[in-house]
Amino acid sequence: MTSSQKRFRVAIVGGGIAGLILAQLLSTSPDIEAHVYERNSESEDRLAGYRIQLSLETLELLKTHLPLETWEKLLPSVAKTPKEGYYHSCFMRPDGHIFYTYLPDEFRSTAAVSRLRLRKGLIHGSADFLQLGRKFSGYEELEDGSVRAHFTDGSSCVCDLLVGADGISSRVRRQLLPHIKTVQTDTAIIYFKVPYTREVESMIPYKTGCLEITIMTWQSPEQPYARGLDPEHIGPETSYIMVGFGSRLGNFINRSKPPTEMSPMELKAECIARVHEHPTHPSIKALVELIVTDSCYTNIFRMVEVPRAWDSDRVTLVGDAAFNMAPFLGKGAACAIMDAVDLANTVARLPHSTAQDRRLMLRQYVDTMRERRLKERKRSAFVMNICFFGTTAFRAALRDYGMELANFWLTCSVSAKILLIAIGLLVVLVWGPSGVFLTKISRHA
C-alpha cells in the first residue's frame, strides 16, 4: 500500500470478547485501521472474573488466528482440566436424585476459561486500538459512503465500517434495526463463587448442577486449589466453584424489592433460605453456606428478538449485539468468538472492493452468523424450558420421568430399546383406543 492510499477504517463499538478479538485479528492487516470504543473507563469489570466454557475446537480457532503474542497471553485463562473432563455432568433434583446423565461428545471436549484472564490476554498490545470511556450514542451515514459515529462526550469518529459489538442492549442495533425489541423474561439467576479447596472439591455432587442450580468449576493452571475460605472476598484469579441459582421471579423468597436491587448480602441470604426451605442435597447446602459475599450478583434474563438478515455495506453486528441465547449450554462466548473470526475474514477482503461487493460480502457474513446463532439459541432455549418446565408438581414429575426415560433410551443397548418399544406399543394398544390413560393424565395437568 502506498502512502497515498487510505487505509480501510473500522470502528468497533464495545470492548467485550467479540470486539477485542475482532480488533486483534484486524490489527495484523496493513490495509485496515481498526479502533475499539469501550464505554467503561477501566479495562476490567467486576464480573469479568467469571468463567466461560469453550470447546477445544474454538480454542484451536483462536490459536490459529490470533497474533502469537496475544495467544500466549490468554493461554493461562484455560483452566486445569480434570481427568474425567469438565462436563462430567447430569441433571438431578436438588435433593440429589440423578435422572439424566447422557452427554454428547461435543460437550466433553471442552475447557473452562477465565473471563478475566481471557480479557487480559485480548487487551495485550491494545494501546493502539482500544479507547476507554467512549460511550456510543448514535451514527450517521455520510454522502461519501463513510459513517460518522458519535459519543456522549461530544466527540465523533469517521469510519468505513461500523461494527456493533455492544451486547444485548446494543445502541448500534437500536439504530440499524429499530424494530427489534429486547424482551425481559421472568427468569432470574443468582450467581456466586466458592473458593475451590480440596475440602470443597469433595462437596461437589457428581461435579455438576441440578435443574435450577448450576455448579461449574475453574481451576487456575498455576494454583489449582484456593488457599483458605474467605466468606467476604475472593480474588479474581483464585480457583473457584461457580454456582448459579435459577428461578422464576415469583419464586423469590425475599420479595421486598426487585432482585436487581438486592445487595450481595441479600442475594446470599436468598440462596441460603432456598436450600433450607426445600429438600436439598447436603453437599449443596454446605456449598451455599460457603458463598463469598462480594461475588454475588443477579441477572434477569432478557431475549433479543431474532432479526431478519440485513443488507448494509457500512454497518453490521457481532456477538450478542445481533441477538443472544439462553445461558444454559455455554455457547454464547463460543458463538461470539466464531462471529468475530468470520467477520475479520470478511473485513480483510473489503478494502479493495466496491460498495456493492462489500454489501454482498457483509450479507454473506450476516447469513452465516445468523444461522449459527439461531441454531444455538434454539438448543439453549430448549434446555432452559426443560429446566423451568416444572411449575407444578405434576409437570415436574412429568419432566423428571420423561428425562429418565430419554436417558435410558440414549444409553441402553439395542435389545433394551426393542423391549421399550414393545412396552410402548402395548400401552398404546391397551389404553390408547379407549382414551382412559390420557383422560387420567389430563385430570392432573
C-alpha positions as a Markdown table, in Angstrom:
| # | Residue | x | y | z |
|---|---|---|---|---|
| 1 | Met | 0.0 | 0.0 | 0.0 |
| 2 | Thr | 1.5 | 3.4 | -1.0 |
| 3 | Ser | 1.4 | 6.4 | 1.3 |
| 4 | Ser | -1.3 | 8.0 | -0.9 |
| 5 | Gln | -3.7 | 5.1 | -0.3 |
| 6 | Lys | -6.1 | 5.4 | 2.6 |
| 7 | Arg | -6.5 | 2.5 | 5.0 |
| 8 | Phe | -9.9 | 1.0 | 5.5 |
| 9 | Arg | -11.3 | 2.4 | 8.8 |
| 10 | Val | -13.2 | 0.1 | 11.1 |
| 11 | Ala | -14.9 | 1.4 | 14.3 |
| 12 | Ile | -15.9 | -1.3 | 16.8 |
| 13 | Val | -18.4 | -0.2 | 19.5 |
| 14 | Gly | -17.9 | -2.4 | 22.5 |
| 15 | Gly | -14.8 | -3.9 | 24.1 |
| 16 | Gly | -16.1 | -7.3 | 25.1 |
| 17 | Ile | -14.8 | -10.6 | 23.8 |
| 18 | Ala | -16.1 | -10.3 | 20.3 |
| 19 | Gly | -15.0 | -6.7 | 19.9 |
| 20 | Leu | -11.5 | -7.3 | 21.2 |
| 21 | Ile | -11.0 | -10.5 | 19.2 |
| 22 | Leu | -12.1 | -8.7 | 16.0 |
| 23 | Ala | -9.7 | -5.8 | 16.7 |
| 24 | Gln | -6.8 | -8.2 | 17.4 |
| 25 | Leu | -7.4 | -10.0 | 14.2 |
| 26 | Leu | -7.7 | -6.8 | 12.1 |
| 27 | Ser | -4.6 | -5.3 | 13.7 |
| 28 | Thr | -2.3 | -7.5 | 11.7 |
| 29 | Ser | -3.7 | -6.2 | 8.4 |
| 30 | Pro | -1.7 | -3.3 | 6.8 |
| 31 | Asp | -4.7 | -2.2 | 4.8 |
| 32 | Ile | -7.0 | -1.8 | 7.8 |
| 33 | Glu | -7.1 | 0.6 | 10.7 |
| 34 | Ala | -9.4 | -0.7 | 13.5 |
| 35 | His | -10.4 | 1.0 | 16.8 |
| 36 | Val | -12.4 | -0.3 | 19.7 |
| 37 | Tyr | -14.6 | 2.2 | 21.6 |
| 38 | Glu | -15.5 | 0.9 | 25.1 |
| 39 | Arg | -17.9 | 2.8 | 27.3 |
| 40 | Asn | -16.3 | 1.8 | 30.6 |
| 41 | Ser | -13.3 | 3.9 | 31.7 |
| 42 | Glu | -11.5 | 0.8 | 33.0 |
| 43 | Ser | -10.4 | -2.3 | 31.0 |
| 44 | Glu | -11.8 | -4.7 | 33.6 |
| 45 | Asp | -15.2 | -5.0 | 35.3 |
| 46 | Arg | -16.4 | -6.8 | 38.4 |
| 47 | Leu | -18.0 | -9.7 | 36.5 |
| 48 | Ala | -15.0 | -10.4 | 34.3 |
| 49 | Gly | -13.7 | -12.9 | 36.8 |
| 50 | Tyr | -16.4 | -15.5 | 36.0 |
| 51 | Arg | -15.8 | -18.4 | 33.7 |
| 52 | Ile | -17.0 | -19.4 | 30.3 |
| 53 | Gln | -17.0 | -22.8 | 28.6 |
| 54 | Leu | -15.2 | -23.2 | 25.2 |
| 55 | Ser | -14.8 | -26.2 | 23.0 |
| 56 | Leu | -11.3 | -27.3 | 22.2 |
| 57 | Glu | -12.1 | -26.5 | 18.6 |
| 58 | Thr | -12.9 | -22.9 | 19.5 |
| 59 | Leu | -9.6 | -22.6 | 21.4 |
| 60 | Glu | -7.8 | -24.0 | 18.4 |
| 61 | Leu | -9.5 | -21.4 | 16.2 |
| 62 | Leu | -8.2 | -18.6 | 18.5 |
| 63 | Lys | -4.7 | -20.2 | 18.5 |
| 64 | Thr | -4.7 | -20.3 | 14.7 |
| 65 | His | -6.0 | -16.7 | 14.0 |
| 66 | Leu | -4.7 | -14.5 | 16.9 |
| 67 | Pro | -1.3 | -13.0 | 16.9 |
| 68 | Leu | 1.2 | -15.4 | 18.6 |
| 69 | Glu | 1.9 | -13.0 | 21.5 |
| 70 | Thr | -1.8 | -12.4 | 22.2 |
| 71 | Trp | -2.5 | -16.2 | 22.2 |
| 72 | Glu | 0.4 | -16.8 | 24.6 |
| 73 | Lys | -1.0 | -14.1 | 26.9 |
| 74 | Leu | -4.5 | -15.6 | 27.0 |
| 75 | Leu | -3.4 | -19.2 | 27.3 |
| 76 | Pro | -3.3 | -19.0 | 31.1 |
| 77 | Ser | -7.0 | -18.4 | 31.0 |
| 78 | Val | -7.6 | -22.0 | 30.2 |
| 79 | Ala | -8.1 | -23.9 | 33.4 |
| 80 | Lys | -6.6 | -27.1 | 34.6 |
| 81 | Thr | -8.8 | -29.9 | 33.1 |
| 82 | Pro | -9.9 | -32.8 | 35.4 |
| 83 | Lys | -9.1 | -36.3 | 34.1 |
| 84 | Glu | -12.8 | -37.1 | 33.5 |
| 85 | Gly | -13.3 | -33.9 | 31.5 |
| 86 | Tyr | -15.2 | -30.7 | 32.5 |
| 87 | Tyr | -18.6 | -31.8 | 31.5 |
| 88 | His | -18.9 | -34.9 | 33.8 |
| 89 | Ser | -22.5 | -33.7 | 34.0 |
| 90 | Cys | -26.0 | -34.7 | 34.8 |
| 91 | Phe | -29.5 | -33.5 | 35.7 |
| 92 | Met | -30.6 | -34.1 | 39.2 |
| 93 | Arg | -33.2 | -32.8 | 41.6 |
| 94 | Pro | -31.9 | -30.5 | 44.4 |
| 95 | Asp | -32.3 | -33.5 | 46.8 |
| 96 | Gly | -29.6 | -35.3 | 44.9 |
| 97 | His | -31.7 | -37.8 | 42.8 |
| 98 | Ile | -30.0 | -38.2 | 39.4 |
| 99 | Phe | -32.2 | -38.9 | 36.5 |
| 100 | Tyr | -30.2 | -37.8 | 33.4 |
| 101 | Thr | -26.5 | -38.5 | 32.7 |
| 102 | Tyr | -26.2 | -38.7 | 28.9 |
| 103 | Leu | -24.0 | -36.1 | 27.4 |
| 104 | Pro | -23.0 | -35.7 | 23.7 |
| 105 | Asp | -19.3 | -35.8 | 22.9 |
| 106 | Glu | -19.2 | -32.1 | 21.8 |
| 107 | Phe | -19.7 | -31.1 | 25.5 |
| 108 | Arg | -17.0 | -33.4 | 26.8 |
| 109 | Ser | -14.2 | -31.9 | 24.6 |
| 110 | Thr | -14.3 | -28.5 | 26.4 |
| 111 | Ala | -12.3 | -26.4 | 28.7 |
| 112 | Ala | -13.2 | -23.8 | 31.4 |
| 113 | Val | -11.8 | -20.4 | 30.6 |
| 114 | Ser | -11.5 | -17.4 | 33.0 |
| 115 | Arg | -13.1 | -14.3 | 31.5 |
| 116 | Leu | -10.7 | -12.2 | 33.4 |
| 117 | Arg | -7.6 | -13.8 | 32.0 |
| 118 | Leu | -9.1 | -14.1 | 28.6 |
| 119 | Arg | -9.8 | -10.4 | 28.6 |
| 120 | Lys | -6.3 | -9.6 | 29.9 |
| 121 | Gly | -4.9 | -11.6 | 27.0 |
| 122 | Leu | -7.0 | -9.9 | 24.4 |
| 123 | Ile | -6.1 | -6.4 | 25.8 |
| 124 | His | -2.4 | -7.2 | 25.3 |
| 125 | Gly | -1.0 | -4.8 | 22.8 |
| 126 | Ser | -4.3 | -2.8 | 22.6 |
| 127 | Ala | -2.8 | 0.6 | 23.3 |
| 128 | Asp | -3.0 | 1.4 | 19.6 |
| 129 | Phe | -6.6 | 0.4 | 19.1 |
| 130 | Leu | -8.6 | 0.4 | 22.4 |
| 131 | Gln | -10.2 | 3.7 | 23.6 |
| 132 | Leu | -11.8 | 3.6 | 27.1 |
| 133 | Gly | -14.5 | 5.9 | 28.4 |
| 134 | Arg | -16.1 | 6.4 | 24.9 |
| 135 | Lys | -19.9 | 5.8 | 25.2 |
| 136 | Phe | -21.5 | 5.5 | 21.8 |
| 137 | Ser | -24.7 | 7.5 | 21.2 |
| 138 | Gly | -25.5 | 7.1 | 17.5 |
| 139 | Tyr | -24.3 | 7.2 | 14.0 |
| 140 | Glu | -25.0 | 8.9 | 10.7 |
| 141 | Glu | -24.2 | 7.7 | 7.2 |
| 142 | Leu | -22.4 | 10.3 | 5.1 |
| 143 | Glu | -22.7 | 11.1 | 1.4 |
| 144 | Asp | -19.2 | 9.9 | 0.6 |
| 145 | Gly | -20.1 | 6.3 | 1.8 |
| 146 | Ser | -18.5 | 6.6 | 5.2 |
| 147 | Val | -20.1 | 6.6 | 8.7 |
| 148 | Arg | -19.7 | 9.1 | 11.5 |
| 149 | Ala | -20.0 | 7.6 | 15.0 |
| 150 | His | -21.0 | 9.9 | 17.8 |
| 151 | Phe | -20.2 | 9.6 | 21.5 |
| 152 | Thr | -21.8 | 11.1 | 24.6 |
| 153 | Asp | -18.8 | 13.3 | 25.4 |
| 154 | Gly | -19.5 | 15.2 | 22.2 |
| 155 | Ser | -16.6 | 13.6 | 20.2 |
| 156 | Ser | -17.0 | 11.6 | 17.0 |
| 157 | Cys | -15.0 | 9.4 | 14.6 |
| 158 | Val | -15.4 | 8.7 | 10.8 |
| 159 | Cys | -15.1 | 5.1 | 9.6 |
| 160 | Asp | -15.8 | 3.0 | 6.5 |
| 161 | Leu | -17.4 | 0.2 | 8.6 |
| 162 | Leu | -19.2 | 0.5 | 11.9 |
| 163 | Val | -19.4 | -2.7 | 13.9 |
| 164 | Gly | -21.8 | -3.1 | 16.9 |
| 165 | Ala | -20.2 | -5.4 | 19.4 |
| 166 | Asp | -22.0 | -3.7 | 22.3 |
| 167 | Gly | -24.1 | -6.7 | 23.7 |
| 168 | Ile | -27.8 | -7.3 | 24.0 |
| 169 | Ser | -28.5 | -3.6 | 24.8 |
| 170 | Ser | -26.7 | -2.6 | 21.6 |
| 171 | Arg | -27.2 | 1.0 | 20.6 |
| 172 | Val | -25.8 | 0.2 | 17.2 |
| 173 | Arg | -28.6 | -2.4 | 16.7 |
| 174 | Arg | -31.2 | 0.0 | 18.0 |
| 175 | Gln | -30.5 | 2.4 | 15.1 |
| 176 | Leu | -29.7 | -0.2 | 12.4 |
| 177 | Leu | -32.7 | -2.4 | 13.3 |
| 178 | Pro | -35.1 | -0.1 | 15.2 |
| 179 | His | -38.0 | -2.6 | 15.1 |
| 180 | Ile | -36.1 | -5.3 | 17.1 |
| 181 | Lys | -37.1 | -5.4 | 20.7 |
| 182 | Thr | -35.4 | -6.8 | 23.8 |
| 183 | Val | -37.9 | -8.7 | 26.0 |
| 184 | Gln | -37.4 | -9.3 | 29.7 |
| 185 | Thr | -38.3 | -12.8 | 30.8 |
| 186 | Asp | -39.5 | -13.9 | 34.3 |
| 187 | Thr | -36.3 | -16.0 | 34.9 |
| 188 | Ala | -33.6 | -14.7 | 37.2 |
| 189 | Ile | -30.3 | -16.4 | 38.0 |
| 190 | Ile | -28.2 | -15.6 | 41.1 |
| 191 | Tyr | -24.5 | -16.3 | 40.5 |
| 192 | Phe | -21.8 | -16.6 | 43.2 |
| 193 | Lys | -18.4 | -18.2 | 43.9 |
| 194 | Val | -17.0 | -20.6 | 46.4 |
| 195 | Pro | -13.2 | -21.0 | 46.7 |
| 196 | Tyr | -12.0 | -24.3 | 45.2 |
| 197 | Thr | -10.2 | -26.0 | 48.0 |
| 198 | Arg | -9.6 | -29.7 | 48.4 |
| 199 | Glu | -12.3 | -29.9 | 51.0 |
| 200 | Val | -14.8 | -28.0 | 48.8 |
| 201 | Glu | -13.9 | -30.3 | 45.9 |
| 202 | Ser | -15.4 | -33.3 | 47.8 |
| 203 | Met | -18.7 | -31.4 | 48.3 |
| 204 | Ile | -19.5 | -31.1 | 44.6 |
| 205 | Pro | -22.3 | -33.6 | 43.9 |
| 206 | Tyr | -21.4 | -35.5 | 40.8 |
| 207 | Lys | -19.4 | -32.4 | 39.7 |
| 208 | Thr | -22.5 | -30.9 | 38.2 |
| 209 | Gly | -25.6 | -28.8 | 38.7 |
| 210 | Cys | -29.2 | -29.8 | 39.2 |
| 211 | Leu | -32.1 | -28.3 | 37.3 |
| 212 | Glu | -32.4 | -24.9 | 39.0 |
| 213 | Ile | -28.9 | -25.0 | 40.4 |
| 214 | Thr | -25.8 | -25.0 | 38.1 |
| 215 | Ile | -22.4 | -25.9 | 39.6 |
| 216 | Met | -19.3 | -25.5 | 37.5 |
| 217 | Thr | -15.6 | -25.0 | 38.3 |
| 218 | Trp | -12.5 | -23.1 | 37.2 |
| 219 | Gln | -9.1 | -24.2 | 38.4 |
| 220 | Ser | -6.1 | -22.0 | 37.9 |
| 221 | Pro | -3.3 | -23.8 | 36.0 |
| 222 | Glu | -0.7 | -22.3 | 38.4 |
| 223 | Gln | -2.6 | -22.9 | 41.6 |
| 224 | Pro | -5.4 | -25.5 | 41.2 |
| 225 | Tyr | -6.6 | -25.1 | 44.8 |
| 226 | Ala | -7.5 | -22.0 | 46.7 |
| 227 | Arg | -5.7 | -21.2 | 49.9 |
| 228 | Gly | -8.4 | -20.9 | 52.6 |
| 229 | Leu | -12.0 | -19.8 | 52.7 |
| 230 | Asp | -12.8 | -16.1 | 52.9 |
| 231 | Pro | -16.5 | -15.5 | 53.3 |
| 232 | Glu | -16.4 | -11.9 | 52.2 |
| 233 | His | -13.9 | -11.7 | 49.3 |
| 234 | Ile | -12.3 | -13.9 | 46.6 |
| 235 | Gly | -9.5 | -12.8 | 44.3 |
| 236 | Pro | -10.3 | -12.7 | 40.5 |
| 237 | Glu | -7.6 | -15.3 | 39.8 |
| 238 | Thr | -8.4 | -17.7 | 42.6 |
| 239 | Ser | -9.6 | -21.2 | 41.7 |
| 240 | Tyr | -13.3 | -21.4 | 42.4 |
| 241 | Ile | -16.7 | -23.1 | 42.0 |
| 242 | Met | -19.3 | -21.1 | 40.2 |
| 243 | Val | -22.9 | -21.7 | 41.3 |
| 244 | Gly | -26.0 | -20.3 | 39.7 |
| 245 | Phe | -29.4 | -20.4 | 41.3 |
| 246 | Gly | -32.2 | -20.0 | 38.7 |
| 247 | Ser | -35.8 | -19.4 | 39.4 |
| 248 | Arg | -38.9 | -17.6 | 38.3 |
| 249 | Leu | -39.2 | -14.1 | 39.7 |
| 250 | Gly | -42.3 | -15.0 | 41.6 |
| 251 | Asn | -40.4 | -17.8 | 43.4 |
| 252 | Phe | -38.0 | -15.5 | 45.2 |
| 253 | Ile | -38.4 | -15.8 | 49.0 |
| 254 | Asn | -37.4 | -12.2 | 49.6 |
| 255 | Arg | -40.0 | -10.1 | 47.7 |
| 256 | Ser | -39.3 | -6.8 | 49.4 |
| 257 | Lys | -37.5 | -5.4 | 46.4 |
| 258 | Pro | -36.7 | -6.4 | 42.8 |
| 259 | Pro | -33.8 | -8.9 | 42.6 |
| 260 | Thr | -31.6 | -6.4 | 40.7 |
| 261 | Glu | -31.8 | -4.0 | 43.7 |
| 262 | Met | -30.7 | -6.6 | 46.2 |
| 263 | Ser | -27.3 | -6.3 | 47.8 |
| 264 | Pro | -24.8 | -9.2 | 47.6 |
| 265 | Met | -25.6 | -10.0 | 51.3 |
| 266 | Glu | -29.3 | -10.2 | 50.5 |
| 267 | Leu | -28.7 | -12.4 | 47.5 |
| 268 | Lys | -26.6 | -14.7 | 49.6 |
| 269 | Ala | -29.3 | -14.8 | 52.2 |
| 270 | Glu | -31.8 | -15.7 | 49.5 |
| 271 | Cys | -29.7 | -18.7 | 48.4 |
| 272 | Ile | -29.3 | -20.0 | 51.9 |
| 273 | Ala | -33.0 | -19.6 | 52.6 |
| 274 | Arg | -33.9 | -21.6 | 49.5 |
| 275 | Val | -31.7 | -24.6 | 50.3 |
| 276 | His | -33.2 | -24.8 | 53.8 |
| 277 | Glu | -36.8 | -24.3 | 52.7 |
| 278 | His | -36.8 | -27.2 | 50.2 |
| 279 | Pro | -35.3 | -30.7 | 50.3 |
| 280 | Thr | -31.7 | -30.2 | 49.2 |
| 281 | His | -28.7 | -32.4 | 48.9 |
| 282 | Pro | -26.4 | -31.9 | 52.0 |
| 283 | Ser | -23.4 | -31.1 | 49.7 |
| 284 | Ile | -25.3 | -28.3 | 48.0 |
| 285 | Lys | -26.3 | -26.9 | 51.4 |
| 286 | Ala | -22.7 | -27.0 | 52.5 |
| 287 | Leu | -21.6 | -25.2 | 49.4 |
| 288 | Val | -24.2 | -22.5 | 49.7 |
| 289 | Glu | -23.1 | -21.8 | 53.3 |
| 290 | Leu | -19.6 | -21.0 | 51.9 |
| 291 | Ile | -20.8 | -18.3 | 49.4 |
| 292 | Val | -18.3 | -15.5 | 49.0 |
| 293 | Thr | -20.4 | -12.4 | 49.6 |
| 294 | Asp | -18.8 | -9.9 | 47.2 |
| 295 | Ser | -19.1 | -12.4 | 44.3 |
| 296 | Cys | -22.9 | -12.5 | 44.3 |
| 297 | Tyr | -24.9 | -10.8 | 41.6 |
| 298 | Thr | -28.2 | -11.5 | 39.8 |
| 299 | Asn | -29.2 | -11.5 | 36.2 |
| 300 | Ile | -32.8 | -11.2 | 35.0 |
| 301 | Phe | -32.6 | -12.9 | 31.6 |
| 302 | Arg | -33.5 | -10.9 | 28.6 |
| 303 | Met | -34.1 | -12.1 | 25.0 |
| 304 | Val | -33.4 | -10.1 | 21.9 |
| 305 | Glu | -35.8 | -10.7 | 19.1 |
| 306 | Val | -34.2 | -12.6 | 16.2 |
| 307 | Pro | -33.9 | -10.1 | 13.3 |
| 308 | Arg | -34.2 | -10.9 | 9.6 |
| 309 | Ala | -30.9 | -10.8 | 7.7 |
| 310 | Trp | -30.0 | -7.2 | 6.9 |
| 311 | Asp | -28.2 | -5.6 | 4.0 |
| 312 | Ser | -25.6 | -2.8 | 4.6 |
| 313 | Asp | -22.2 | -2.0 | 3.3 |
| 314 | Arg | -21.4 | 0.3 | 6.2 |
| 315 | Val | -22.9 | -1.1 | 9.5 |
| 316 | Thr | -23.0 | -4.6 | 10.9 |
| 317 | Leu | -23.3 | -6.5 | 14.2 |
| 318 | Val | -21.2 | -9.2 | 16.0 |
| 319 | Gly | -21.9 | -11.3 | 19.1 |
| 320 | Asp | -24.9 | -10.7 | 21.3 |
| 321 | Ala | -25.4 | -7.3 | 19.6 |
| 322 | Ala | -27.1 | -9.3 | 16.8 |
| 323 | Phe | -29.2 | -11.4 | 19.2 |
| 324 | Asn | -28.5 | -13.6 | 22.3 |
| 325 | Met | -29.3 | -17.0 | 23.6 |
| 326 | Ala | -30.3 | -18.6 | 26.9 |
| 327 | Pro | -27.3 | -19.2 | 29.3 |
| 328 | Phe | -27.8 | -22.9 | 29.6 |
| 329 | Leu | -25.3 | -24.5 | 27.2 |
| 330 | Gly | -22.4 | -22.2 | 27.4 |
| 331 | Lys | -22.5 | -21.3 | 23.7 |
| 332 | Gly | -22.7 | -17.5 | 23.9 |
| 333 | Ala | -19.0 | -16.9 | 24.2 |
| 334 | Ala | -18.1 | -19.5 | 21.6 |
| 335 | Cys | -20.6 | -18.0 | 19.1 |
| 336 | Ala | -19.2 | -14.5 | 19.8 |
| 337 | Ile | -15.6 | -15.8 | 19.0 |
| 338 | Met | -16.7 | -17.5 | 15.8 |
| 339 | Asp | -18.6 | -14.4 | 14.8 |
| 340 | Ala | -15.5 | -12.3 | 15.3 |
| 341 | Val | -13.3 | -14.7 | 13.3 |
| 342 | Asp | -15.8 | -14.8 | 10.4 |
| 343 | Leu | -16.3 | -11.1 | 10.4 |
| 344 | Ala | -12.5 | -10.5 | 10.4 |
| 345 | Asn | -12.0 | -12.8 | 7.4 |
| 346 | Thr | -14.8 | -10.8 | 5.7 |
| 347 | Val | -13.5 | -7.4 | 6.5 |
| 348 | Ala | -10.0 | -8.4 | 5.3 |
| 349 | Arg | -11.5 | -8.5 | 1.8 |
| 350 | Leu | -13.3 | -5.2 | 1.9 |
| 351 | Pro | -10.6 | -2.5 | 1.4 |
| 352 | His | -10.3 | -3.0 | -2.3 |
| 353 | Ser | -13.9 | -3.9 | -3.0 |
| 354 | Thr | -16.7 | -1.8 | -4.4 |
| 355 | Ala | -19.7 | -0.7 | -2.3 |
| 356 | Gln | -21.8 | -3.3 | -4.0 |
| 357 | Asp | -19.3 | -6.1 | -3.4 |
| 358 | Arg | -19.0 | -5.0 | 0.3 |
| 359 | Arg | -22.7 | -5.3 | 0.7 |
| 360 | Leu | -22.7 | -8.8 | -0.7 |
| 361 | Met | -19.8 | -10.0 | 1.4 |
| 362 | Leu | -21.2 | -8.5 | 4.6 |
| 363 | Arg | -24.6 | -10.1 | 3.8 |
| 364 | Gln | -22.9 | -13.5 | 3.5 |
| 365 | Tyr | -21.3 | -12.9 | 6.9 |
| 366 | Val | -24.7 | -12.0 | 8.4 |
| 367 | Asp | -26.3 | -15.1 | 6.9 |
| 368 | Thr | -23.7 | -17.4 | 8.3 |
| 369 | Met | -23.6 | -15.7 | 11.7 |
| 370 | Arg | -27.3 | -15.6 | 12.0 |
| 371 | Glu | -27.7 | -19.3 | 11.1 |
| 372 | Arg | -25.1 | -20.3 | 13.7 |
| 373 | Arg | -26.6 | -18.2 | 16.5 |
| 374 | Leu | -30.2 | -19.2 | 15.7 |
| 375 | Lys | -29.2 | -22.9 | 15.9 |
| 376 | Glu | -27.6 | -22.5 | 19.3 |
| 377 | Arg | -30.4 | -20.2 | 20.5 |
| 378 | Lys | -33.0 | -22.9 | 19.8 |
| 379 | Arg | -30.9 | -25.5 | 21.6 |
| 380 | Ser | -30.2 | -23.4 | 24.7 |
| 381 | Ala | -33.9 | -22.3 | 24.8 |
| 382 | Phe | -34.9 | -26.0 | 24.7 |
| 383 | Val | -32.7 | -26.7 | 27.8 |
| 384 | Met | -34.0 | -23.6 | 29.6 |
| 385 | Asn | -37.6 | -24.7 | 29.0 |
| 386 | Ile | -36.8 | -28.2 | 30.4 |
| 387 | Cys | -35.2 | -26.6 | 33.5 |
| 388 | Phe | -38.2 | -24.4 | 34.2 |
| 389 | Phe | -40.9 | -26.8 | 33.0 |
| 390 | Gly | -41.8 | -28.0 | 36.5 |
| 391 | Thr | -44.1 | -25.1 | 37.5 |
| 392 | Thr | -46.4 | -27.6 | 39.2 |
| 393 | Ala | -45.8 | -30.9 | 40.9 |
| 394 | Phe | -47.3 | -32.8 | 38.0 |
| 395 | Arg | -45.2 | -31.0 | 35.4 |
| 396 | Ala | -42.0 | -31.5 | 37.5 |
| 397 | Ala | -42.7 | -35.2 | 37.7 |
| 398 | Leu | -43.5 | -35.4 | 34.0 |
| 399 | Arg | -40.2 | -33.7 | 33.2 |
| 400 | Asp | -38.2 | -35.9 | 35.6 |
| 401 | Tyr | -39.6 | -39.2 | 34.5 |
| 402 | Gly | -39.5 | -38.2 | 30.8 |
| 403 | Met | -35.8 | -37.4 | 31.1 |
| 404 | Glu | -35.2 | -40.6 | 32.9 |
| 405 | Leu | -36.8 | -42.4 | 30.0 |
| 406 | Ala | -34.8 | -40.4 | 27.5 |
| 407 | Asn | -31.6 | -41.1 | 29.4 |
| 408 | Phe | -32.4 | -44.8 | 29.4 |
| 409 | Trp | -33.1 | -44.7 | 25.6 |
| 410 | Leu | -29.8 | -42.9 | 24.8 |
| 411 | Thr | -27.6 | -45.1 | 27.0 |
| 412 | Cys | -29.2 | -48.5 | 26.8 |
| 413 | Ser | -28.4 | -51.4 | 24.4 |
| 414 | Val | -30.3 | -52.2 | 21.2 |
| 415 | Ser | -32.2 | -55.1 | 22.8 |
| 416 | Ala | -33.3 | -52.9 | 25.7 |
| 417 | Lys | -34.6 | -50.3 | 23.1 |
| 418 | Ile | -36.6 | -53.1 | 21.4 |
| 419 | Leu | -38.1 | -54.1 | 24.7 |
| 420 | Leu | -39.0 | -50.4 | 25.5 |
| 421 | Ile | -40.7 | -50.1 | 22.1 |
| 422 | Ala | -42.7 | -53.2 | 22.7 |
| 423 | Ile | -43.9 | -52.0 | 26.1 |
| 424 | Gly | -44.9 | -48.7 | 24.5 |
| 425 | Leu | -46.9 | -50.4 | 21.8 |
| 426 | Leu | -48.6 | -52.5 | 24.5 |
| 427 | Val | -49.6 | -49.4 | 26.4 |
| 428 | Val | -51.0 | -47.8 | 23.2 |
| 429 | Leu | -53.0 | -50.9 | 22.4 |
| 430 | Val | -54.4 | -51.3 | 25.9 |
| 431 | Trp | -55.2 | -47.7 | 26.8 |
| 432 | Gly | -54.9 | -45.8 | 23.5 |
| 433 | Pro | -58.2 | -46.6 | 21.8 |
| 434 | Ser | -60.3 | -46.0 | 24.9 |
| 435 | Gly | -58.5 | -42.8 | 25.9 |
| 436 | Val | -58.7 | -43.8 | 29.6 |
| 437 | Phe | -55.0 | -43.4 | 30.1 |
| 438 | Leu | -54.9 | -39.9 | 28.5 |
| 439 | Thr | -58.0 | -38.9 | 30.4 |
| 440 | Lys | -56.4 | -39.7 | 33.7 |
| 441 | Ile | -53.4 | -37.7 | 32.8 |
| 442 | Ser | -55.4 | -34.7 | 31.8 |
| 443 | Arg | -57.1 | -34.6 | 35.2 |
| 444 | His | -53.8 | -33.9 | 36.9 |
| 445 | Ala | -52.4 | -31.4 | 34.4 |
